[in-house]
């Protein structure tokens, strides 16, 4: 009987399939000589699920074990079973009874593990020549988040993850082996079940992930060519198996609250005492300035925060026979933010099917859908930090006070709660992807594979600004509607070959790939309406009407080949030719390649070291590419809009100067590595060293804005990333009842700009440094410097010189120069304008990674995972406003941290200048005063679980667990979170802290996993 989840697929693929299944066939006649063989497969810790069982004499007959390790297969007494499972030795067992129990022994060589390395190529770890890391879905899911990117944090060496903020649904930013571009894309390519989906996994349900492979070096990524410059993340979702129908359910529920880090804001009494200590306190002109303010203490932080609630539910149904197998999953994730007024939810569905109507044909259709939405009436994350504790949003009767309330000390400010009575924003996103893949086995060594995918995304945002609100008063209210629709088509036609003879093994692919994308955006504002109506029909004036249409396409020809001799000597070569629509005709195509080799020393006849189970050396060299983030940089573009017209007559204005000669950004990577296992595989080590050189760096070069254009795309220079990675895993105690293991992954990357475009100056071509912003979009924040010999994330700031112990004034360094302009030294100055900007510090850490430990005793398990970062710096712009020495008198101030002190009298050696009302000393201007080390050690997750079996209630396995996430962070950073975040506007890394940041959350979760 066909499984329930496959009926629809079967009807589509074989309309008479159900009828045919009940008709006599040669297979059924053959089964007259067979009988049903049943059994149980036992591993080191009990019954094993997912074990593959096949008949040696008839490879078409295959089955797999269920959650209890049980299997059933049609065979004859005397035939031979072949049993294989990842992590265990392969076994052949003669069938001598109708019921069998088979024990498997763990493989002493972890290199038997099969890894997906791209384009459906599966290789044993022992055969790999590239640098990659495999992360199981179970290991990923130790934290509770809808973002797969955030789950990667600390789990793969050389993979740096800047987590999203604590706001529900925010994504993290992933950087593999350092930043290889300045203005190009820096995120890795994501590939899900063989389909390239772009630089984000979208709304992928983490519970659907079977495993995830991070491709890092040229041997692994060059097959992806122009899209693999920043690494590739290959995701394999759970595939259906031939087994009896299995139902599983998992749930997580818990609470979350905000973490404050080391930031502590002043209460009413502390703020009054602070102002009273000002050297010019007599000049304070607050409306209510009196000692009574010590008794006014409204907690804006407490007002805006709450115990958030998180729930995650997933149900999966899978099973089938040798002809048809299906996997169906449904997921729901919901989170109420720890800041009031924000809710995020997401629904997921996935149907993966494998249908084998003939021995030579396998059809693999799948449908994936997701819907996420947010309800946003969120309380202000800025106000909960900066609003004065002397001002309450409520009057004595508990009613909300209006904007610019005369009873407030800061009576020029608005009461955001007053607007939140009405104003809100709602977002929704629908994601749908359908695949129709199939394999045709042409011979026993040649297969044709076809992967075909269509993906569509529908996003909408609706905003309501009430006529009574502060932002709506002047226009009598505003309604906004934003609609985005994009579609992505992907097809890949692959010829696979796999041939072995004698001691030789040769496999590879030849393929053609096409990928195109189209997007349409409509953005409409309307103003003037009666309060309470939320459709554009009611507005009296169309304030703004905007729209856009964008398209791009790429096509590729590629090949990858692997050769092994006697499983000792390994070689790999790949070549790819990419064409992209966002380059000029003469440079539209780019060529990329890789060559790599490996040596399995442990397989040499002369190698006889009993303590060493495996030892392999690897080396690779190759190239990958990158494209500009702009879709049409090769063309002169004109803006046709209201601003381009005159007196109501439409017109066009130049807004981009094209560069038809813009070239591909190329990254050439050389790397060596070693993989080893010792002491019966109890100790496992993998180490890599790499050297990445990027040529033709893409950058939007600033130009004079006289003609309305402020930048042009150019290939500006060269960049180098060099570093090492180390992964160590070990089983400290391992016996029948107890397993205690530990693992460590760390990475180090050193980045520098090695060349920069040249300009003509005094008749000579010279490279001048480029000054850039810090992605915070805040005037007066830190700047970055692109300079030859320096990291691309170097800060460009005035250097803080401390506090003058005699006067209490702030000081900075200025560079002293001779008559020829040469720097001879530095000196201090109390004049900020006279101080010198210098290259000081960098954002990227010197060392980063994670480590964890796992303890399993009988049915109990305990797991802990930590993350760390050493040697990076973060610019704390928020302190320019809330640690401002009296410059700002309309916002609260932070308490001084331990070890900090304020200058009060001559002779004081202090960290902070004298505080004055309306301070004009410029002590809070951008400088290294606010550039802080963001070293940290964080306990990312801690979980305790218990497993039990209740077969009498049809429960094959039950796991109960409790977990805590983001439990503590050890750091000297003075803000709420030392980790870099993501700019929500452009998705770029942002190592600058702003007052409006949504702090990270701490979660306490309760969970249940059940398999029926």
Buried (B, 14 or more C-beta within 10 A) or exposed (E): EBBEBBBBBBEEBBEEBEEEBEEEEEEEEEBEEBEEBEBBBBBBEEBBBBBBBBBBEBEEBBBBBBBBBBBBBBBBEEBEBBBBBEBBBEBEBEBEEEEBEBEBEBBBBBBBBBBBBBBBBEBBBBBBBBBBBBBEBEBBBBBBBBBBBBBBBBBBBBBBBBBBBBBBBBBBBBBBBBBBBBBBBBBBBBBBBBBBBBBBBBBBBBBBBBBBBBBBBBBBBBBBBBBBBBBBBBBBBBBBBBBBBBBBBBBBBBBBBBBBBBBEBBBBBBBBEBBEEBBEBEEBEBEEBEEEBBEBBBBBBEBBBBEBBBBBBBBBBBBBBBBBBBBBBBBBBBBBBBBBBBBBBBBBBBBBBBBBBEEEEBBBBBBBBBBBBBBBBBBBBBBBBBBBBBBBBEEEEEEBBEBEBEEBBBBEBBBBBBBBEBBBBBBBBBBBBBBBBBBBBEEEBEBEBBBBBBBBBBBBBBBBBBBBBBEBEEBBBBBBBBBBBBBBBBBBBBBBBBEEEEEEBBBBBBBEBBBBBBBBBBBBBBBBBEEEEEEBEBBEEEBEEEEEEEBBBBBBBBBBBBBBEEBBBBBBBBBBBBBBBBBBEEBBBBBBBBBBBBBBBBBEEEEEEEEBBBBBBBBBBBBBBBBBBBBBBBBEBEEEBEEBEEEEEEBEBEBBBBBEEBBBBBBBBBBBBBBBBBBBBBBBBBBBBBBBBBBBBBBBBEEEEEEEBEBBBBBBBBBBBBBBBBBBBBBEEBEEEEBBBBBBBBBBBBBBBBBBBEEEEEEEEEBEBBEBEBBBEBEEBBBBBBBBEBBBBBBBBBBBBBBBBEBBBBBBBBBEEEEEEEEEEBEEBBEBEEBBBBBBBBBBBBBBBBBBBBBBEEEEBBBBBBBBBBBBBBBBBBBBBBBBBBBBBEBBBBBBBEEEEBBEEEEBEBBBBBBBBEBEBBBBBBBBBBBBBBBBBBBBBBBBBEBEBEEEEEBBBBBBBBBBBBBEBEBBBBBBBBBBBBBEEEBBBBBBBBBBBBBBBBBBBEBBBBBB
